[in-house]
Amino acid sequence: MRKILRRAAPSLVLLAAALVSLASLPPRSAADPTDPNESPDIDSPWTEVHEGPQPRTPQTSIQYWPSVARATARALIAKYGPPDAYGPNALVWHRNGPWNRTVIYGRATTYPRFDKEQEILKQVIVYRVPVEKEDALHRFDRRLQINPTTGELSFQSARESTNFLALNLADEIVRGERTVAQARRFFRYTEQLALSGKSSKYTDGFLFRVRMSSLDYPQ
């Protein structure tokens, strides 16, 4: 037994020395990137910081839109300047020109009755529609949207000129200058002229006073 211990003694001494040496080393941080099995802590100086995508701009927001929507968006930016809000699905202007709000969508809303149109452009004005005239406006064109709470009236179509036309005719219906049937016929006729390159005062701007706030109405 003594012979066995004498033979093992040198190995035991070396083992003890190795244990002492390991014990004297500082504890390895979990952030040590040399360990392939552990991820660095997010607050560790070893953590890599990767730059994210470039900040989105109106131009980058529309770069993957369909060509018609993209072209319309660029035309609106050229006319009204940068939008007040933008994202991958829409650009929004507030109080741009005569409009209280303009929204262009990247994806069209296609109405069955107007299946050849891409309804990508919604434009809103401050306009209080009398309750007794709401049904007539709905019968004229269901793309007209009345918001009695905010005192707004809007139209959504493929072009700004069409929005001007529809809202001008809506005002004439409200004021009793045209019937619904007359407004529909005039709308179709003027749209055909516009598509053939002919202009109309109905498509170039508003023919009535557009108020900038519902507070502008007589109380």
C-alpha distance (Angstrom), angle and dihedral (degrees) to the residues before:
residue distance angle dihedral
M1 . . .
R2 3.80 . .
K3 3.82 89.4 .
I4 3.84 90.3 53.4
L5 3.83 92.0 50.4
R6 3.81 91.9 48.0
R7 3.81 90.4 52.2
A8 3.87 93.6 47.5
A9 3.82 95.5 44.5
P10 3.85 96.8 88.1
S11 3.81 91.5 51.3
L12 3.79 92.2 47.9
V13 3.80 90.7 51.3
L14 3.81 91.7 51.9
L15 3.82 91.5 48.0
A16 3.79 91.7 50.4
A17 3.79 91.5 49.0
A18 3.81 90.8 51.4
L19 3.80 91.5 50.7
V20 3.80 91.3 50.6
S21 3.79 90.4 49.7
L22 3.80 92.9 51.4
A23 3.78 91.8 47.1
S24 3.78 90.7 55.1
L25 3.84 93.4 56.9
P26 3.83 117.2 97.8
P27 3.81 114.1 -107.6
R28 3.81 112.3 -91.4
S29 3.77 113.2 -114.3
A30 3.80 119.2 -121.3
A31 3.78 84.7 -125.6
D32 3.77 92.6 64.5
P33 3.80 102.4 125.8
T34 3.80 91.8 -156.1
D35 3.78 90.2 78.5
P36 3.80 106.7 83.2
N37 3.78 92.4 -165.4
E38 3.80 97.8 59.9
S39 3.79 130.5 64.3
P40 3.80 120.0 -135.8
D41 3.77 117.4 -105.0
I42 3.81 112.4 -105.6
D43 3.81 91.1 -120.5
S44 3.77 93.9 48.3
P45 3.79 120.2 110.3
W46 3.80 86.2 -127.3
T47 3.75 91.8 65.7
E48 3.79 112.3 111.1
V49 3.78 117.4 -130.6
H50 3.79 112.2 -145.1
E51 3.78 118.9 -163.8
G52 3.79 113.1 -123.3
P53 3.82 127.0 -135.9
Q54 3.75 118.6 -58.7
P55 3.83 115.1 -87.0
R56 3.79 110.5 -83.5
T57 3.78 117.6 -108.4
P58 3.81 130.8 -172.0
Q59 3.80 88.0 -101.0
T60 3.81 94.6 52.1
S61 3.81 90.3 43.1
I62 3.80 92.0 61.9
Q63 3.79 100.6 35.8
Y64 3.82 93.9 102.3
W65 3.80 96.6 39.3
P66 3.82 119.3 115.9
S67 3.80 111.8 -84.7
V68 3.82 96.6 -105.9
A69 3.81 93.6 50.7
R70 3.79 91.4 44.0
A71 3.80 93.0 50.7
T72 3.81 92.2 47.6
A73 3.80 91.3 48.7
R74 3.80 91.6 52.0
A75 3.80 90.9 49.0
L76 3.81 90.6 52.1
I77 3.81 91.8 48.5
A78 3.80 89.4 51.4
K79 3.82 91.1 49.4
Y80 3.81 102.6 38.9
G81 3.79 103.8 19.8
P82 3.81 127.2 -122.2
P83 3.81 115.5 -15.2
D84 3.79 120.6 -106.8
A85 3.79 91.9 -128.6
Y86 3.77 132.3 15.7
G87 3.77 143.2 170.9
P88 3.80 140.6 155.2
N89 3.81 92.6 -70.5
A90 3.81 106.6 37.8
L91 3.80 148.4 6.2
V92 3.81 119.8 -140.4
W93 3.80 131.9 -161.3
H94 3.81 123.9 -171.5
R95 3.81 120.9 -151.2
N96 3.78 93.7 -8.7
G97 3.78 111.5 167.7
P98 3.81 109.7 -45.6
W99 3.80 92.5 -18.0
N100 3.74 126.4 99.1
R101 3.80 88.6 -155.4
T102 3.79 138.0 -3.3
V103 3.80 123.9 -163.6
I104 3.78 125.6 -177.3
Y105 3.78 117.6 -169.5
G106 3.78 126.7 -150.9
R107 3.79 91.5 -140.3
A108 3.78 122.3 49.3
T109 3.75 127.5 -122.5
T110 3.79 105.2 -139.9
Y111 3.77 117.8 -160.1
P112 3.83 116.2 -151.2
R113 3.78 91.2 -128.6
F114 3.79 91.2 52.0
D115 3.80 98.9 37.1
K116 3.82 93.1 152.7
E117 3.79 92.9 57.7
Q118 3.77 129.4 82.0
E119 3.77 106.2 -143.3
I120 3.82 98.5 -153.5
L121 3.81 103.0 133.1
K122 3.79 122.2 73.1
Q123 3.80 118.5 -179.3
V124 3.77 126.5 -176.4
I125 3.80 133.5 -159.2
V126 3.77 133.2 -175.6
Y127 3.80 103.1 -104.2
R128 3.77 129.9 145.4
V129 3.78 110.2 -144.8
P130 3.80 113.6 -155.5
V131 3.79 110.4 -119.0
E132 3.79 92.2 -121.9
K133 3.84 90.2 57.2
E134 3.80 98.2 50.0
D135 3.80 94.8 88.3
A136 3.81 91.9 50.9
L137 3.81 91.4 53.0
H138 3.79 91.7 48.5
R139 3.82 89.5 51.7
F140 3.79 91.4 48.1
D141 3.82 94.8 56.9
R142 3.77 128.4 -19.8
R143 3.79 91.1 -148.1
L144 3.79 86.8 75.5
Q145 3.80 109.2 97.8
I146 3.79 120.7 -160.5
N147 3.79 120.6 -160.4
P148 3.82 108.7 -172.6
T149 3.82 91.4 178.2
T150 3.80 95.4 61.6
G151 3.81 95.5 25.0
E152 3.80 92.7 -120.3
L153 3.78 135.3 141.5
S154 3.80 123.0 -166.0
F155 3.77 142.1 177.3
Q156 3.79 129.1 -159.4
S157 3.79 122.2 -155.7
A158 3.79 142.9 126.8
R159 3.80 97.5 -83.1
E160 3.78 141.7 33.0
S161 3.81 90.5 -128.1
T162 3.82 89.6 59.2
N163 3.79 90.5 50.5
F164 3.81 90.3 52.8
L165 3.81 90.4 49.2
A166 3.80 95.2 49.0
L167 3.79 94.8 47.0
N168 3.80 93.2 46.1
L169 3.78 89.3 53.9
A170 3.80 91.2 45.0
D171 3.80 88.7 56.5
E172 3.81 90.8 50.3
I173 3.81 90.2 51.4
V174 3.80 90.7 50.2
R175 3.80 91.3 49.7
G176 3.80 92.3 46.2
E177 3.81 96.2 -115.3
R178 3.81 93.5 122.4
T179 3.77 135.8 23.9
V180 3.78 120.2 -129.8
A181 3.81 91.2 -103.6
Q182 3.80 92.0 49.9
A183 3.79 91.8 48.8
R184 3.80 91.8 50.2
R185 3.80 92.8 51.7
F186 3.80 92.6 46.8
F187 3.81 90.9 47.3
R188 3.81 92.8 54.3
Y189 3.79 93.2 44.0
T190 3.81 94.3 48.7
E191 3.82 92.7 45.4
Q192 3.80 89.8 54.7
L193 3.79 90.6 50.4
A194 3.80 91.0 48.9
L195 3.80 92.1 50.9
S196 3.79 89.4 52.6
G197 3.79 90.4 54.3
K198 3.81 100.1 -98.7
S199 3.78 119.5 131.8
S200 3.78 130.8 -139.6
K201 3.76 133.5 -169.6
Y202 3.80 86.1 -124.2
T203 3.81 91.6 63.7
D204 3.80 98.5 38.4
G205 3.80 99.2 65.0
F206 3.77 144.8 -45.2
L207 3.81 120.9 -44.7
F208 3.79 92.6 -161.6
R209 3.77 135.5 53.5
V210 3.79 111.0 -81.0
R211 3.77 112.5 -151.8
M212 3.79 119.4 -142.3
S213 3.80 95.0 -148.5
S214 3.78 137.3 20.5
L215 3.81 85.7 -122.7
D216 3.82 87.4 70.4
Y217 3.81 89.7 72.6
P218 3.81 117.3 95.2
Q219 3.76 109.6 -98.0
